[in-house]
Structure formats: C-alpha cells, structure tokens
Amino acid sequence: MLVTLAQEKPLIEISNGLLEGTLRKSYNGRIFSSFEGVPYAGPPVGEFRFEPPREPYNWTGTWIANMKYQCLQSSSTPWSKPVVIGDEDCLYINVYVPREKPNPSDNFNVIAHFHGGAFMLGSGHMYAGPEYLMDEDVILVTMNYRVGALGFLSTEDDVVPGNNGMKDQVMSLKWIQNNIRYFGGNSNSVTITGMSAGGASVHLHYFSPLSKGLFHRGFSESGTALDPWVMQEQGLEKAKHLAMLVGCPTDTSKEIIKCLRSRSGNKIAEQMKEFTAVMGCPLAPFAPLIEGNQERAFLTEHPHKKLTDKTVIDVPWIVAIAEQEGYPLGLSFTKIFGEDLEKFDEAAPYLLDYNLYLKDGINVETLGKLFSDRLFVAGADTAAKLQANANKSPVYFYILGYKGQHSLIEQVGINSAKIGATHGDGTLYYLRTPISETNLSDDDEKMKAIFLQWLLSFADNKEPSVTKGKWKPVVNNNGLNYLYINSHNDVRMETVEDLGFNSFWKQLPFKENQNLLQANTNPKEEL
C-alpha cells in the first residue's frame, strides 16, 4: 500500500540521473522505498527490434519512478481468446528498499527475481509484490524482459542469433552491478530467483559466458534448464512462418527481419496463438536456444552438455518443485477432453509415452502426474544431480507439499480446491501476489516465516536455514536428498530413488537424452 503521510518522497541519484520513488508500507507496516519503472536499457523499438539490448540513456531533471510496465505480449490461456497487452518500450526495472531514505552504506543483500510465463508472457511485477521481503533487511529487484517472438525470435545466423530476452536479463544484472550501491545494496551479494520460466532462466544463467560474475547464487522454482519445454528448436522455420503470417518475404534472413521490423508490434504479438498447436502446446514455442559461436552469444552449447562437461558457473543453487506441479494442466485437459483418449491423442504427441500413466483412463490424478513428471519433475531431478556432480558449490532441493489458503493457479482462473501444492505455489510465501490475503491465516504466516528464513540465510551466503534439523545438499548418487515441506511443523529430509519416474523418461528417445546435439525435426519433441 502507498503511504499517504507527509513524508518526503525518496530521492537518489544513480549513474543515469536523478530518481524519485514513492513510499509504501510492508506487510507488517514498515515504510519502504519503491522505485518502479527505471530504464535499464534503451527502448528495443524500430530498428532496434530483434536486436540485443543497448545501454540505458541518461536523462536530465528527475525521473519519476512510479510506473509499472510490461512487454508487448499476447495474454491468453488455452480456454480464452488472446488479448494483446503491453508495450515494446518495456525494458524497465523495479527496486524496493527497506528504508524511507535509501542509505548507500547499508550494503544489503540483493534478491533479483525473473518472472515466469513460458517465455511468452509476464512482467516484472507479476506475482512479485515486495511487501513480505520489505519486512526484512534485503533489497528486491524485479524487471521486464522481452517475451514471445519479440524476445526470442531467431534466424539461426548472425542476422538475429536469438536469446534477446535472456540478454535483457543479463543487461538487468549489469545494471544492478552498476547501480545497486546507490540504493544501499551489495553488488557482491546478488541472489537470482525465478518461478517457472523464471526458474529456468535462473538456471540458464549458470551456463552463459555473459552472466559470469553477475550473480552469486540462484534459486529455481518450478523450472530448470533441463525441463523439456525450455529449449527452442527450429528457430529459422518459426521466423519464416511468422513472416508468412504477416505478409513478409521468407527468402533470406535479412529480408525477413527488415520486413518484420516494418510491421506493428501488435500484429506480431497477435500471431503467437498460431504457434501453439493444441491446448497451448508447445508451452514455449519462442524460447531460449543454442546460438553456437555467434559473437556475444548467451548460450553456446546445450545445458545438458555443459553439465556433463562440468563447464557450469560454480555458485550455490536451490531447486524446487511442488508436489503436484502439473495438476493444473491435468484439470485443464480433463475439462476439455473429458475421458476421450482419441481427443487427447491430438495433444499427446507433445508429451509422448503416456500409457504408463493413463492405462486406467484420463482423470485429473493420472494426467496431473504425467504432466508433472514429464514437464517439471524429471528435469529437476536430472539437473540437480548433474549440477551437484559438476560443481563444488552445493545444490539444495525441496519439494513443497503444503497447500495454503490459495494457489497461484487461481490467477489464471483455475479452481484449486481439489488439488494440493502446485506449480509455483512456493512463491506465495516470499512474494505477495494479487490473490494474497490482506491478513494471512495462521498456518500461512508460519509457512511464510519458514520460507523467509531459508531464503534470507541463503541470500546471506550461508546454508539455507530451517528451524528443525539441517537442509542437506544433493549428492550425485542413485538417490536424491531433498527437504520436504509439508507444514510448519513437518519439515524433514527425505531421499527418493526415482523422482518423477526419471529412469523411465531417460529410456525414451527424447533429444535431451542424447545431449540434444542433433537437429530436431519432430515437433512432438519440442515439449
């Protein structure tokens, strides 16, 4: 909430000019400074569409930092009509400081959060309210990055190599290095966090030469770089298809991009629905991809290969999943398909080998388990074990079993009454969302305290701390050590031998099981 008292608005000078923020109140009533809508890069418009981000411009006078922005996107769900929202001029960052007047000598730890949205939608302020963290001595930073084709289109050559959305994230981390001291933040203690595609983004930074030295630990919730929907294939074919949809030539990369730059951003965003064949699948048709040896490439090799080659940025990492990760998709599919397996076959090629799960028919339980394991759980299991083996820095893993008052999936109109902890629900206990209650229940208050305890201790370059017992790191053996968070008084270490039927998924001829070194010509493998 905004503070309506007569306090002076916070005013600071950063490297690009003078900023004026606003004063707000935290969950427990602490007054904090909010700076929303600060440029961290030049506007990616006109001739700079599909280009890597540029350095931010300087301004004269005072920049009033009280605006929320989001990048141009087609906002839709599998059961609703797409609506184009946002702006192309969207590379803005938000900084929240637990002080009425930021003090450069505070040297607070910094948490930088990447939003989710399948690399196709979302914004820095989505599901990322600062009110809980502002009760603590830590700085929170959120930011926008380009999504969909505007962020991840690639011609697979030097015309548009791709990954501009990820390069936006890198630019935001550079901005933090250059400016966070003015807000009282410690540029040598930056923890990157994210949920879903944001969690996968966090993990991808561990493999990028552009990200080295820009962060010091990471936390990936409900998404890792080895989840099968994360890496884009057939970038050039998608660029050609987009060009065709908006009436552009497709003969050469230069012609494609020149013409696409002449089309309105809204027109391009409107076409995103044409790239999700059935029920929103594939989840992320425009997403990160391997650039190879292009100059200033974000990703030169597949994350799986980087992990097996042990060429990973060596800083601590926390991996997290919810006990019923994919159940929202199970609810969606059963709502539309009922028990009709023939209809399900239209979407099943994007998942493959579902008979292990669906031999007794389609229902929320069986579909939810299938979606959970294939899209999130098996990848998280593999990623955690490989990274624990590749790095000296510890890898920690937790599974959330606790279901509180609300579930994050309520944000997209799904009734969560019949399911437990699901995709991204851990976010509810360290970031405030539009569905968060003004006053949390007793149990949710205690869960929030658990999350803030381990997150803040981790951000302070320590082991993530839990009240009862010790959170042991993952070791690369047959089993997976993980912290199971079932309730405020039931937090315990467990070990599982085959999380998410991972041994089953590894036997299948997916690209990720072959180090993804060959070109993918099968559309069902893009998920």
C-alpha positions as CSV (number, residue, x, y, z in Angstrom):
1,M,0.0,0.0,0.0
2,L,1.1,3.6,-0.7
3,V,1.9,5.8,2.3
4,T,-0.3,8.9,2.4
5,L,1.6,10.6,5.2
6,A,3.5,13.8,4.5
7,Q,7.0,12.1,4.3
8,E,9.3,13.3,1.6
9,K,9.5,11.0,-1.4
10,P,12.7,9.1,-1.6
11,L,15.2,10.7,-4.0
12,I,18.5,9.2,-5.1
13,E,21.0,9.8,-8.0
14,I,22.1,6.8,-10.0
15,S,24.6,6.6,-12.9
16,N,21.9,7.8,-15.5
17,G,20.3,10.6,-13.5
18,L,18.1,11.5,-10.6
19,L,15.3,9.2,-9.4
20,E,12.2,10.0,-7.4
21,G,10.4,7.0,-5.9
22,T,7.4,6.5,-3.6
23,L,6.9,5.4,0.0
24,R,4.9,2.3,0.7
25,K,4.1,0.0,3.7
26,S,5.3,-3.6,4.0
27,Y,3.1,-6.4,5.2
28,N,3.9,-5.7,8.8
29,G,3.7,-1.9,8.5
30,R,7.4,-1.0,7.8
31,I,7.8,2.0,5.5
32,F,9.9,1.3,2.4
33,S,11.1,3.0,-0.7
34,S,9.7,1.9,-4.1
35,F,11.3,2.8,-7.4
36,E,9.2,1.3,-10.3
37,G,9.8,1.7,-14.0
38,V,13.5,2.7,-14.1
39,P,15.1,2.2,-17.6
40,Y,17.9,-0.4,-17.5
41,A,18.3,-0.5,-21.3
42,G,17.4,1.6,-24.4
43,P,14.0,1.1,-25.9
44,P,14.1,-2.0,-28.2
45,V,11.9,-0.4,-30.9
46,G,12.1,0.5,-34.6
47,E,15.5,-0.5,-36.0
48,F,16.4,-2.0,-32.5
49,R,13.6,-4.6,-32.6
50,F,15.1,-8.1,-32.6
51,E,18.5,-6.5,-31.5
52,P,20.3,-7.2,-28.2
53,P,19.6,-4.6,-25.5
54,R,21.6,-1.3,-25.6
55,E,22.9,0.7,-22.7
56,P,20.3,2.9,-21.0
57,Y,20.3,6.6,-21.8
58,N,21.0,9.4,-19.4
59,W,18.3,11.9,-18.5
60,T,18.2,15.5,-17.2
61,G,15.8,16.5,-14.5
62,T,14.1,13.9,-12.2
63,W,12.8,10.5,-13.4
64,I,9.5,9.8,-11.6
65,A,9.8,6.1,-10.8
66,N,6.2,5.2,-10.1
67,M,5.1,3.3,-13.2
68,K,4.5,-0.4,-13.9
69,Y,5.4,-1.6,-17.4
70,Q,5.1,-4.9,-19.2
71,C,6.5,-6.0,-22.5
72,L,4.2,-6.5,-25.6
73,Q,2.6,-9.9,-25.4
74,S,-0.5,-12.0,-26.3
75,S,-2.1,-12.7,-23.0
76,S,-4.2,-15.9,-23.2
77,T,-4.9,-19.3,-21.8
78,P,-5.9,-22.4,-23.7
79,W,-9.6,-21.7,-23.0
80,S,-9.7,-17.9,-23.6
81,K,-9.2,-15.6,-26.6
82,P,-5.8,-13.9,-26.9
83,V,-5.6,-10.2,-26.0
84,V,-2.5,-8.1,-26.9
85,I,-1.3,-6.1,-23.9
86,G,1.9,-4.2,-23.0
87,D,4.4,-2.1,-25.0
88,E,7.6,-2.7,-26.9
89,D,9.3,0.0,-24.9
90,C,9.4,-2.1,-21.8
91,L,12.9,-2.7,-20.5
92,Y,12.4,-1.2,-17.1
93,I,13.5,-2.4,-13.6
94,N,11.9,-2.1,-10.2
95,V,13.8,-1.7,-7.0
96,Y,12.4,-2.0,-3.5
97,V,14.5,-0.8,-0.5
98,P,13.5,-1.4,3.2
99,R,14.3,2.2,4.1
100,E,12.4,5.5,4.0
101,K,15.6,7.0,2.7
102,P,18.0,4.6,0.9
103,N,21.4,4.7,2.5
104,P,24.4,3.6,0.4
105,S,26.2,2.4,3.5
106,D,23.6,-0.3,4.3
107,N,25.2,-2.9,1.9
108,F,22.0,-5.0,2.0
109,N,21.9,-8.4,0.2
110,V,20.1,-8.2,-3.1
111,I,17.4,-10.6,-4.5
112,A,16.8,-10.2,-8.2
113,H,13.6,-12.0,-9.4
114,F,12.8,-13.1,-13.0
115,H,9.2,-13.6,-13.8
116,G,7.6,-16.7,-15.3
117,G,5.2,-17.1,-18.2
118,A,6.7,-19.7,-20.5
119,F,9.0,-17.0,-22.1
120,M,5.8,-15.9,-23.9
121,L,4.2,-13.5,-21.4
122,G,4.5,-11.9,-17.9
123,S,6.1,-8.9,-16.3
124,G,8.4,-7.9,-13.5
125,H,5.6,-7.0,-11.2
126,M,3.6,-10.2,-11.9
127,Y,3.3,-12.3,-8.7
128,A,6.2,-10.3,-7.3
129,G,4.9,-7.9,-4.7
130,P,7.7,-6.8,-2.3
131,E,5.6,-6.4,0.9
132,Y,6.9,-9.6,2.6
133,L,10.5,-9.1,1.8
134,M,10.4,-5.4,2.8
135,D,9.8,-6.5,6.4
136,E,13.5,-7.8,6.2
137,D,16.8,-6.1,5.6
138,V,17.1,-7.1,1.9
139,I,16.7,-5.3,-1.4
140,L,14.3,-6.8,-4.0
141,V,14.8,-6.1,-7.7
142,T,12.3,-7.2,-10.4
143,M,12.4,-6.5,-14.1
144,N,10.8,-7.0,-17.5
145,Y,12.4,-8.8,-20.4
146,R,11.1,-9.3,-23.9
147,V,8.9,-12.3,-24.5
148,G,7.5,-14.3,-27.4
149,A,8.9,-13.6,-30.8
150,L,9.9,-10.1,-29.8
151,G,12.3,-11.6,-27.3
152,F,13.2,-15.0,-28.7
153,L,12.9,-15.0,-32.5
154,S,16.0,-16.4,-34.2
155,T,17.1,-16.7,-37.8
156,E,19.8,-19.0,-36.6
157,D,22.5,-16.9,-38.1
158,D,24.2,-13.6,-37.4
159,V,21.2,-11.6,-38.6
160,V,19.2,-12.4,-35.4
161,P,21.0,-15.1,-33.4
162,G,18.3,-15.1,-30.8
163,N,18.0,-15.1,-27.0
164,N,17.4,-11.4,-26.8
165,G,15.1,-11.9,-23.8
166,M,17.9,-13.6,-22.0
167,K,20.3,-10.9,-23.0
168,D,17.8,-8.4,-21.5
169,Q,18.1,-10.3,-18.2
170,V,21.9,-10.1,-18.5
171,M,21.6,-6.3,-19.0
172,S,19.4,-6.0,-15.9
173,L,22.1,-7.9,-13.9
174,K,24.7,-5.5,-15.2
175,W,22.5,-2.6,-14.2
176,I,22.4,-4.0,-10.7
177,Q,26.2,-4.2,-10.6
178,N,26.5,-0.6,-11.7
179,N,23.7,1.0,-9.7
180,I,22.5,-1.1,-6.7
181,R,25.0,0.6,-4.4
182,Y,23.1,3.9,-4.7
183,F,20.1,2.1,-3.2
184,G,22.2,0.6,-0.3
185,G,22.6,-2.8,-2.0
186,N,25.7,-5.1,-2.1
187,S,26.6,-5.8,-5.7
188,N,28.8,-8.6,-4.5
189,S,25.8,-10.4,-3.0
190,V,23.2,-10.9,-5.7
191,T,20.8,-13.9,-5.5
192,I,18.8,-14.5,-8.7
193,T,15.4,-16.2,-8.2
194,G,12.6,-17.1,-10.5
195,M,9.5,-19.3,-10.9
196,S,8.5,-21.4,-13.9
197,A,10.3,-19.9,-17.0
198,G,11.9,-17.5,-14.4
199,G,13.3,-20.5,-12.6
200,A,14.6,-22.0,-15.9
201,S,16.0,-18.5,-16.7
202,V,17.9,-18.6,-13.4
203,H,19.4,-22.0,-14.3
204,L,20.3,-20.9,-17.8
205,H,22.5,-18.1,-16.4
206,Y,24.7,-20.8,-14.9
207,F,25.7,-21.8,-18.5
208,S,26.2,-18.4,-20.1
209,P,29.5,-16.7,-20.5
210,L,27.6,-13.3,-20.5
211,S,26.4,-14.0,-16.9
212,K,29.6,-14.9,-15.2
213,G,30.3,-12.6,-12.2
214,L,26.9,-11.0,-12.3
215,F,25.3,-13.2,-9.6
216,H,26.4,-15.2,-6.6
217,R,23.8,-17.8,-6.0
218,G,20.4,-18.9,-7.5
219,F,17.0,-20.3,-6.7
220,S,14.9,-22.0,-9.4
221,E,11.3,-22.8,-8.5
222,S,9.1,-24.9,-10.8
223,G,11.5,-24.7,-13.7
224,T,15.0,-25.7,-14.7
225,A,17.1,-25.5,-17.9
226,L,16.6,-29.3,-18.5
227,D,12.8,-29.1,-18.5
228,P,11.8,-30.3,-22.0
229,W,9.8,-27.2,-22.8
230,V,12.6,-24.7,-22.2
231,M,14.9,-25.0,-25.2
232,Q,13.6,-23.8,-28.6
233,E,14.2,-25.7,-31.8
234,Q,13.6,-24.8,-35.5
235,G,14.1,-21.1,-34.9
236,L,14.5,-20.2,-38.6
237,E,11.4,-22.2,-39.5
238,K,9.4,-20.3,-36.9
239,A,10.8,-16.9,-38.1
240,K,9.7,-17.8,-41.7
241,H,6.3,-18.9,-40.5
242,L,5.8,-15.6,-38.6
243,A,7.0,-13.7,-41.7
244,M,4.4,-15.5,-43.8
245,L,1.6,-14.8,-41.3
246,V,2.2,-11.1,-41.5
247,G,2.8,-10.9,-45.3
248,C,6.6,-10.7,-45.4
249,P,9.0,-12.5,-47.8
250,T,10.8,-15.5,-46.5
251,D,13.7,-15.9,-48.9
252,T,16.6,-14.6,-46.7
253,S,17.1,-13.8,-43.1
254,K,17.8,-10.1,-43.9
255,E,14.5,-9.8,-45.9
256,I,12.5,-11.5,-43.1
257,I,13.8,-9.2,-40.4
258,K,13.7,-6.0,-42.5
259,C,10.0,-6.7,-43.2
260,L,9.1,-7.8,-39.7
261,R,10.6,-4.5,-38.4
262,S,8.1,-2.7,-40.6
263,R,5.1,-4.5,-39.1
264,S,3.4,-3.3,-35.9
265,G,4.4,-4.9,-32.7
266,N,0.7,-5.7,-32.0
267,K,0.5,-7.5,-35.3
268,I,3.4,-9.7,-34.4
269,A,2.1,-10.4,-30.9
270,E,-1.3,-11.3,-32.3
271,Q,0.3,-14.2,-34.3
272,M,1.6,-16.0,-31.2
273,K,-1.6,-18.0,-31.0
274,E,-0.6,-19.6,-34.3
275,F,2.4,-21.3,-32.7
276,T,0.6,-23.3,-30.1
277,A,-0.9,-26.2,-32.0
278,V,-3.2,-27.8,-29.4
279,M,-4.3,-26.6,-26.0
280,G,-1.4,-24.2,-25.6
281,C,1.2,-26.9,-26.6
282,P,4.0,-26.5,-27.0
283,L,4.2,-24.3,-24.0
284,A,7.1,-22.1,-25.1
285,P,7.3,-22.0,-29.0
286,F,9.6,-19.0,-28.7
287,A,12.2,-19.6,-26.1
288,P,16.0,-19.8,-25.4
289,L,18.1,-21.7,-28.0
290,I,21.7,-22.5,-28.7
291,E,23.5,-19.8,-30.6
292,G,26.7,-21.6,-31.1
293,N,29.8,-19.5,-31.7
294,Q,28.0,-16.3,-32.6
295,E,29.6,-13.1,-31.2
296,R,28.3,-12.3,-27.7
297,A,26.2,-15.5,-27.7
298,F,24.2,-16.1,-24.5
299,L,24.2,-19.9,-24.9
300,T,26.9,-21.6,-26.9
301,E,26.0,-25.3,-26.0
302,H,23.1,-27.1,-24.6
303,P,22.8,-27.0,-20.8
304,H,22.9,-30.8,-20.6
305,K,26.2,-30.9,-22.4
306,K,27.6,-28.1,-20.2
307,L,26.6,-30.1,-17.1
308,T,28.1,-33.3,-18.4
309,D,31.3,-31.4,-19.4
310,K,31.3,-29.7,-16.0
311,T,31.5,-26.2,-17.5
312,V,29.0,-24.6,-15.2
313,I,29.3,-21.3,-13.2
314,D,30.2,-22.6,-9.8
315,V,27.9,-20.9,-7.3
316,P,25.2,-22.4,-5.0
317,W,21.8,-23.3,-6.4
318,I,18.4,-24.2,-4.9
319,V,16.0,-26.3,-7.0
320,A,12.3,-26.5,-6.0
321,I,9.2,-28.3,-7.2
322,A,5.6,-28.6,-5.8
323,E,4.2,-32.0,-5.0
324,Q,1.5,-31.6,-7.7
325,E,3.4,-29.5,-10.3
326,G,1.4,-30.4,-13.4
327,Y,-2.0,-30.8,-11.9
328,P,-3.4,-27.5,-13.3
329,L,-2.7,-28.9,-16.8
330,G,-4.5,-32.1,-15.8
331,L,-7.5,-30.1,-14.7
332,S,-7.5,-28.1,-18.0
333,F,-7.2,-31.2,-20.2
334,T,-9.9,-33.2,-18.4
335,K,-12.2,-30.2,-18.5
336,I,-11.9,-30.1,-22.3
337,F,-11.3,-33.7,-23.3
338,G,-13.3,-35.5,-20.6
339,E,-12.3,-39.2,-20.8
340,D,-11.9,-39.2,-24.6
341,L,-8.5,-40.7,-25.3
342,E,-8.9,-40.1,-29.0
343,K,-9.1,-36.3,-28.5
344,F,-6.2,-36.5,-26.1
345,D,-4.2,-38.0,-28.9
346,E,-4.2,-34.6,-30.6
347,A,-2.1,-33.1,-27.8
348,A,-0.3,-36.2,-26.6
349,P,2.5,-36.1,-29.3
350,Y,3.9,-33.1,-27.4
351,L,4.3,-35.4,-24.3
352,L,4.9,-39.0,-25.7
353,D,4.7,-42.3,-24.0
354,Y,1.8,-41.6,-21.7
355,N,0.4,-45.2,-21.4
356,L,2.4,-45.7,-18.2
357,Y,0.2,-43.0,-16.6
358,L,-3.1,-43.3,-18.5
359,K,-3.6,-47.1,-18.7
360,D,-6.6,-46.7,-16.3
361,G,-8.1,-43.7,-18.2
362,I,-8.0,-40.0,-18.2
363,N,-8.6,-38.2,-14.9
364,V,-7.0,-35.3,-13.0
365,E,-4.8,-37.6,-11.0
366,T,-3.3,-39.5,-13.9
367,L,-2.9,-36.6,-16.2
368,G,-1.6,-34.4,-13.4
369,K,1.1,-37.0,-12.6
370,L,2.0,-37.3,-16.3
371,F,2.3,-33.5,-16.8
372,S,4.2,-33.1,-13.5
373,D,6.8,-35.8,-14.3
374,R,7.4,-35.1,-17.9
375,L,7.4,-31.3,-17.9
376,F,9.0,-30.5,-14.5
377,V,10.0,-33.2,-12.1
378,A,12.2,-35.5,-14.1
379,G,14.2,-32.5,-15.5
380,A,14.6,-31.1,-12.0
381,D,15.9,-34.4,-10.7
382,T,18.4,-34.8,-13.5
383,A,19.5,-31.1,-13.3
384,A,20.1,-31.2,-9.5
385,K,22.2,-34.4,-9.7
386,L,24.3,-33.3,-12.6
387,Q,25.0,-29.9,-11.2
388,A,25.9,-31.4,-7.8
389,N,28.4,-33.6,-9.6
390,A,29.7,-30.7,-11.8
391,N,30.3,-28.1,-9.2
392,K,32.0,-27.7,-5.8
393,S,29.2,-25.3,-4.7
394,P,26.2,-27.0,-3.0
395,V,22.9,-27.8,-4.7
396,Y,19.8,-27.9,-2.5
397,F,16.4,-29.4,-3.4
398,Y,13.0,-29.0,-1.8
399,I,9.5,-30.4,-2.6
400,L,6.5,-28.3,-1.4
401,G,3.7,-30.4,-0.1
402,Y,2.0,-27.6,1.9
403,K,-1.3,-26.2,0.4
404,G,-2.3,-22.9,1.9
405,Q,-5.3,-20.6,1.6
406,H,-4.6,-20.0,-2.1
407,S,-2.8,-21.4,-5.1
408,L,-1.1,-19.4,-7.8
409,I,-3.1,-21.1,-10.5
410,E,-6.2,-19.2,-9.3
411,Q,-4.6,-16.2,-11.1
412,V,-5.5,-17.8,-14.5
413,G,-9.0,-18.9,-13.5
414,I,-8.3,-22.5,-12.4
415,N,-10.2,-23.7,-9.3
416,S,-7.6,-25.1,-6.9
417,A,-10.0,-26.7,-4.4
418,K,-9.3,-30.3,-5.5
419,I,-5.6,-30.2,-5.7
420,G,-2.6,-29.7,-3.4
421,A,0.5,-27.6,-3.7
422,T,1.1,-27.0,-7.4
423,H,3.1,-25.0,-10.0
424,G,4.8,-22.0,-8.5
425,D,3.0,-22.1,-5.1
426,G,6.1,-21.6,-3.1
427,T,6.2,-18.0,-4.5
428,L,3.2,-17.2,-2.3
429,Y,5.3,-17.4,0.8
430,Y,8.1,-14.9,-0.1
431,L,6.4,-12.6,-2.7
432,R,3.0,-11.0,-2.5
433,T,0.5,-11.7,-5.3
434,P,-2.9,-10.3,-6.3
435,I,-4.6,-13.3,-4.7
436,S,-2.7,-12.9,-1.4
437,E,-5.0,-12.2,1.6
438,T,-4.6,-8.9,3.4
439,N,-4.1,-10.9,6.6
440,L,-2.6,-14.4,6.1
441,S,-4.0,-17.4,8.0
442,D,-2.1,-18.6,11.0
443,D,-0.6,-21.6,9.0
444,D,0.3,-19.4,6.0
445,E,2.0,-16.9,8.4
446,K,4.1,-19.7,9.7
447,M,4.9,-21.0,6.3
448,K,6.0,-17.5,5.2
449,A,8.3,-17.4,8.2
450,I,9.9,-20.7,7.1
451,F,10.4,-19.5,3.5
452,L,11.9,-16.2,4.5
453,Q,14.2,-17.9,7.0
454,W,15.8,-20.2,4.5
455,L,15.8,-17.6,1.6
456,L,17.4,-14.8,3.6
457,S,20.0,-17.1,5.1
458,F,20.8,-18.4,1.6
459,A,21.0,-14.8,0.3
460,D,23.5,-14.0,3.0
461,N,25.9,-16.5,1.6
462,K,25.1,-19.2,4.1
463,E,23.4,-22.6,4.1
464,P,19.7,-22.2,3.7
465,S,18.5,-22.4,7.3
466,V,15.5,-24.4,8.6
467,T,14.3,-24.4,12.2
468,K,14.2,-28.1,12.6
469,G,17.2,-30.1,11.5
470,K,19.7,-29.4,8.7
471,W,19.0,-29.0,5.0
472,K,21.4,-31.4,3.4
473,P,22.7,-30.7,-0.1
474,V,22.2,-33.1,-3.1
475,V,24.9,-35.6,-3.7
476,N,25.4,-37.3,-7.0
477,N,24.4,-40.8,-6.2
478,N,21.4,-43.0,-7.0
479,G,19.1,-41.2,-4.6
480,L,18.1,-37.6,-4.3
481,N,18.3,-35.8,-1.0
482,Y,15.5,-33.2,-0.6
483,L,13.8,-31.2,2.0
484,Y,10.1,-32.0,2.2
485,I,8.0,-29.0,3.4
486,N,4.6,-30.4,4.4
487,S,3.6,-27.9,7.1
488,H,5.2,-25.5,9.5
489,N,5.8,-28.3,12.0
490,D,6.6,-31.0,9.4
491,V,9.8,-30.1,7.6
492,R,12.1,-33.0,7.1
493,M,14.8,-34.5,4.9
494,E,13.9,-37.4,2.6
495,T,15.6,-39.4,-0.1
496,V,13.9,-40.7,-3.2
497,E,15.4,-43.2,-5.7
498,D,13.4,-42.4,-8.9
499,L,11.8,-39.0,-8.6
500,G,9.2,-38.4,-11.3
501,F,9.8,-41.8,-12.9
502,N,13.0,-40.3,-14.2
503,S,14.5,-43.7,-15.1
504,F,11.5,-44.3,-17.4
505,W,11.8,-40.9,-19.1
506,K,15.6,-41.4,-19.6
507,Q,15.0,-44.6,-21.6
508,L,12.9,-42.7,-24.2
509,P,14.4,-41.3,-27.4
510,F,14.0,-37.7,-26.4
511,K,16.5,-35.1,-27.6
512,E,17.6,-34.3,-24.0
513,N,18.5,-37.9,-23.6
514,Q,21.0,-37.7,-26.4
515,N,22.6,-34.4,-25.2
516,L,20.4,-32.6,-27.7
517,L,23.2,-32.4,-30.2
518,Q,21.2,-33.3,-33.4
519,A,18.7,-31.0,-35.1
520,N,15.2,-31.7,-34.0
521,T,12.8,-32.5,-36.8
522,N,10.0,-34.0,-34.7
523,P,7.5,-31.4,-33.4
524,K,6.4,-33.6,-30.6
525,E,9.8,-33.3,-29.0
526,E,9.7,-29.6,-28.6
527,L,7.9,-30.1,-25.3
